[in-house]
Amino acid sequence: MAEPSPARRPVPLIESELYFLIARYLSAGPCRRAAQVLVQELEQYQLLPKRLDWEGNEHSRSYEELTLQDSALEPESASSTVLSLDSCNLKILTVLAEHFCKLLFYVCIEFSEFF
């Protein structure tokens, strides 16, 4: 039986970037098979950040295209994100912090009746 496809909803850019950064991080560590599966699903469901052409039209990009474009984030440096705070790591931390704040906000709203 085939797996049902997730509901299509617009993915915010911050989520797309977070997915990409997680895949890059996993690809540099011991969980390379998990990274491969994640990349396959990100491409299958078109969850990676899109590019805009000069007319403003969106185009899907592959994981490989994104990694070539994002040359500042090499797999070796992705495994040491906490140790050094170069511009790439600041980007990761910013995306994670923003995502965490949104998640915390939604959890607070969802469970406000218990407080």
Phi, psi and omega per residue, in radians:
M1 nan 2.322 -3.101
A2 -1.301 2.574 3.093
E3 -1.271 2.387 3.095
P4 -1.194 2.468 3.121
S5 -1.377 2.544 3.139
P6 -1.135 2.668 3.121
A7 -1.050 2.343 3.133
R8 -1.352 2.083 3.051
R9 -2.442 2.622 3.102
P10 -1.081 2.301 3.139
V11 -1.675 2.152 3.097
P12 -1.040 2.597 -3.126
L13 -0.978 -0.679 -3.119
I14 -1.080 -0.661 3.099
E15 -1.196 -0.758 3.121
S16 -1.032 -0.783 3.130
E17 -1.140 -0.671 3.124
L18 -1.110 -0.789 3.089
Y19 -0.999 -0.792 -3.140
F20 -1.076 -0.799 -3.115
L21 -1.159 -0.622 3.085
I22 -1.128 -0.760 3.116
A23 -1.079 -0.730 3.101
R24 -1.100 -0.735 3.141
Y25 -1.110 -0.815 -3.135
L26 -1.113 -0.629 -3.105
S27 -1.170 -0.326 -3.128
A28 -1.617 -0.162 -3.073
G29 -1.965 -2.786 -3.088
P30 -1.328 -0.141 -3.064
C31 -1.761 0.861 -3.068
R32 -1.183 -0.581 3.090
R33 -1.165 -0.667 3.083
A34 -1.097 -0.678 3.108
A35 -1.111 -0.725 3.139
Q36 -1.090 -0.765 3.130
V37 -1.138 -0.768 3.121
L38 -1.049 -0.790 -3.141
V39 -1.071 -0.756 3.118
Q40 -1.020 -0.789 -3.124
E41 -1.240 -0.649 3.103
L42 -1.069 -0.711 3.120
E43 -1.288 -0.702 -3.128
Q44 -1.060 -0.781 -3.095
Y45 -1.658 0.139 3.113
Q46 0.899 0.942 -3.115
L47 -1.734 -0.027 3.117
L48 -1.405 2.727 3.118
P49 -0.992 2.404 -3.138
K50 -1.608 2.842 3.060
R51 -1.895 2.669 3.081
L52 -1.873 2.374 3.052
D53 -1.526 -3.117 -3.048
W54 -1.168 -0.265 3.095
E55 -1.675 -0.015 3.128
G56 1.557 0.176 3.106
N57 -1.450 2.430 3.124
E58 -1.477 2.509 3.094
H59 -2.362 2.371 3.093
S60 -1.206 2.638 3.089
R61 -2.214 2.641 3.072
S62 -1.486 2.857 3.088
Y63 -1.033 -0.726 -3.131
E64 -1.074 -0.736 3.109
E65 -1.063 -0.729 -3.135
L66 -1.168 -0.701 -3.132
T67 -1.188 -0.609 3.076
L68 -1.173 -0.667 3.138
Q69 -1.219 -0.679 -3.068
D70 -1.611 1.077 -3.056
S71 -1.166 -0.284 3.128
A72 -1.234 -0.350 -3.101
L73 -1.850 1.547 3.086
E74 -1.463 2.598 -3.133
P75 -0.961 -0.595 3.137
E76 -1.107 -0.709 -3.129
S77 -1.343 -0.407 3.137
A78 -1.148 -0.510 -3.128
S79 -1.369 -0.182 -3.132
S80 -2.073 0.677 -3.048
T81 -1.061 -0.572 -3.096
V82 -1.405 -0.469 -3.039
L83 -1.353 -0.637 -3.125
S84 -2.194 2.476 -3.095
L85 -1.914 1.111 3.029
D86 -1.403 -3.111 -3.042
S87 -1.075 -0.595 3.126
C88 -1.150 -0.785 -3.116
N89 -1.175 -0.616 3.063
L90 -1.106 -0.649 3.098
K91 -1.104 -0.793 3.119
I92 -1.049 -0.848 -3.115
L93 -1.106 -0.666 3.122
T94 -1.131 -0.822 3.135
V95 -1.084 -0.785 3.131
L96 -1.101 -0.743 -3.129
A97 -1.115 -0.767 3.123
E98 -1.120 -0.738 3.134
H99 -1.140 -0.728 3.128
F100 -1.105 -0.725 3.128
C101 -1.098 -0.732 3.094
K102 -1.102 -0.779 3.136
L103 -1.077 -0.785 3.121
L104 -1.072 -0.715 3.113
F105 -1.058 -0.822 -3.135
Y106 -1.140 -0.657 3.109
V107 -1.141 -0.747 3.125
C108 -1.075 -0.737 3.123
I109 -1.154 -0.793 -3.079
E110 -1.103 -0.662 -3.065
F111 -1.878 0.322 -3.109
S112 -1.086 -0.464 3.140
E113 -1.179 -0.329 -3.127
F114 -1.554 -0.166 -3.106
F115 -1.603 nan nan
